[in-house]
Amino acid sequence: MRRVLKTILTEMYERELPELIKRDVKADVQTLNNILAIIGPRRSGKTYFMFQLMKELLLKNYSKDDFLFLDFEDYRLILLSDFNMDILLQSFYELFHKEPKFLFFDEIQNLPNYSRILRTLHNSGKYKIIISGSSSKLLSNEIATELRGRYGSILMLPFSFKEMLKFHNIKITSRTEFSV
C-alpha cells in the first residue's frame, strides 16, 4: 500500500495542473477553519474546482508540496478496506520531508468510514481539508449528520450561462450577436 500511495502522490506532484475555466464560485481555503465539502452531480466540475483552488494557493506563495491530493476513484486504491490514513500521511512525509498543509480528497465517499477519518483529521487542527463527492452519501443533510458541524459546503453545478460564454470565449456586450 505504501508503494502505491507514494506512486500516486508523486504522479500528482509531477503533473501540471490542468488548464481550466475559472468558476464563479468563491472559496477562501487559506482561512478555512472547517472542512470544505464540494458537493454536486457527476461531471459538474468538482475536481477541476479543487485544481482551481490549488492554482489560487500557488499564486499566494504556497507550493505543490503543501498539497496532498488523492482521488478515491483511482483504481489502484481498490482495496480501500486496507486503506490507512496514517500510512498516507507518512508516505507524504517520506517523499516531501514535511507534512501537507492542505488535504484535497476527491470522491471521498469511496473511502470506508470517511466521516470518522475526516473528524479525526479536522480535530487534530493540522490541516485545511477540502473534500468532494457526488454520491447521495454527500448530500447536504447526510454530510451534516456525518461531520456534525465541522464543515461548510459549496454546491457545484454545471457551468452557468456566464461560465459557458467564458468557456467559448464569447465576450458580452450590449450588442453581442450569437450565431448557431
N, C-alpha and C positions, 0 to 999 in steps of 0.2 A: 504494500500500500504506500509506503514512504517513497519508493522509487517512482511510482505512478504520479503521486502528488507533486514531487519535485519536477517531473517532466511537464506536467500541466502548468505549474507555476512559472517555470522557465519559458515555456511557449508564450504565455500571456505577457511576460515581461519583454520578450524579444519582439513581439508582434507590434506593428504600428497600430495605433488606434484608428479605426476607420473614419473616412470622410463621412460627414453627416449633415443633415439639415437640422439646425438648432431649433429645438422645440420651444414653444412659447411658455411652457410650464417652468416655474422657477422653484429652486430649492437651494438653500444655503447649507451645504453639508459641513462646512468649516465650523459652524457654531452649533451643530447638531448635538442635542443632549439625549434624544430618544432615538430609537430605531426608525429609519425612514423606510416605509413599505411602499414600493411602487407596484400598484395592482392594476389589472385590466385584462382585456381579452388577448388571446394569442395574436401575434403579428401586429400589435399596436405600437411597438417601439420601446418597450420597457428596457431591453438590453442596450439599445442604442442611447437611451436616455442615461443609463449608467455610464456609458462611454462619454457622453456629453459632460456629465458631472466630473469625470476623471480629467477630461481636457481642461475644464474650467479650473480645477485644482492645480494642474500643471502650470497654468498661467499665473498662479498665486505662489509660485516657488516651491511647490511640492514636487516630488519625483515619482517615477513609476514604482520604485521600490517602497513607496509609502502605501501602495495599494495591494491588497490581496483580493484578487478576483477569482471566483470559482463558479463555474456553470454546472449546476447539478443535473443537467441533461447530458453531460459528457458521458459517452458510452463507457469510458474507462472507469467510471465510478459505479459501475453496475452492481457491485457488491456492497451497497450502502449499509447493509446491516453490520458490516465490519468497519464502517467509517468512524474515525476517531478525530475529533476536533483538535485535541492536544497534539496529535501527530501532524496534522496540517500546519498548526502554528509552529511546531518545532522544525518542520521541513522548510517553512518560510524563513525562519531564523538561520538555519544552516546555509541556505542559499544567499541571503542578503545581509546576514550578520546584524540584524536589527528586527524589532517587532514592527508589524504593519501599523499604520495609523488608521487606515480605513479598510473595512471589510465589506466587499461587494459580493453578495451571494445571489446568483441568478437562478430562478426557478427553485427557490428554497423548499417548496412544498414536496419536492422529491427526496428530501433528507428526512429519514425517520426521526421522530421526536425533535423536529426543528425548533419548536417553541421552547422546549426546555433548554436546548443548546443556546438559543438566542438570549433567553433570560439570563443565563449564567454569564455569557459574554458581556451583555449590557451591564449587569450588576458589577462586573469587575472594574468598570469605568475606564478601561484602557483604550477602547476602540470607538470610532464612529462607524455605525453599522447601517448599510444600505442593502435592502433585500428587494427581490422582485418575485412575482409569481402570477400565474394566470389560472390556476385551478379554482374550483369552488371553495377549496380549503382556505384560500386567501381573500375571500370576500370580506368586506368591512366588518360585519358582525361576528364572523368566525375569528378573525385575527384579533379583534378587541378582546374576546374571551381568552384566546391563547396567550397574548402578550400583556394582558392586564395593565393597560395604561402606560406601557413603555414604548409606545410607537406613535408616529404620525404617518398619515398615508397620502399618497398622490394617486389619483385615478388617471391612468394613461389610456387615452383613446386614440384611434387612428387620426391621421392628420386632420386638422381643422381646414376650412376653406382657405384661410390666410396661409397656413403652412403648406398646403398643396400648391398654391400660387408660387410660394418661395421655392418649393421643390422643382417646379417647372420654369423657374427663373422669369416669372411674369411680374413686372412692376405695375403697381396700381396707380393710376392717375384718375383724374375726374373724367377722362375721355378714353379710358382703356377699351380697346375693342378685342373681342375674342373671336377666333375662327376655329372651326372644327375640322 
